[in-house]
Amino acid sequence: MNKAVQVEELSFASPTKAPQDLSVKKLSPPLARADDLDRFDWEKDADCIILHEQPATAVYEGKGGHIVIRQTNGYEDDVTILIAPENATVFQEGLAEYLRRK
């Protein structure tokens, strides 16, 4: 089971404002601890798993400044999403808003 990411844990900068706090924050304690690192058990220590298997995902700038989000499919061609440069901020803010409502 994946741990939900809280919006407060994300740092999205507004295009009109500079980030206010760039200080290094103290890391949170681990979500869980395995009893013995040499004897990790995927079932017994399942509360330590933060990412379950998923396709590899890449984000990069494509031709014309588009944001390209690409994910392996394993069976067919990669899944590709293109975000036009003029929509990058709206996309980012929309994603952040979606995560806030969860």
URMO-V182994 format. One record per pair of residues at least 6 apart in sequence whose C-alpha atoms are under 8 Angstrom apart, sorted by the first residue. I is the first residue (numbers start at 1). J is the second residue. If there is no record, write none. Layout:
i->{I/I}
j->{J/J}
This chain:
i->{1/1/1/1/2/2/2/2/3/5/6/6/7/7/7/12/12/13/15/31/31/32/32/33/33/34/34/34/55/55/55/55/56/56/57/57/57/57/58/58/58/58/59/59/59/59/60/60/60/61/61/62/64/65/65/66/66/66/66/67/67/67/67/67/68/68/68/68/69/69/69/70/70/70/70/71/71/71/72/72/73/83}
j->{49/50/51/52/49/50/51/52/50/99/99/100/96/99/100/92/96/19/89/47/48/47/48/45/48/40/45/48/71/72/73/74/71/72/69/70/71/72/68/69/70/71/67/68/69/70/67/68/69/67/68/68/85/84/85/82/83/84/85/82/83/84/85/88/80/81/82/83/80/81/82/78/79/80/81/78/79/80/78/79/79/91}
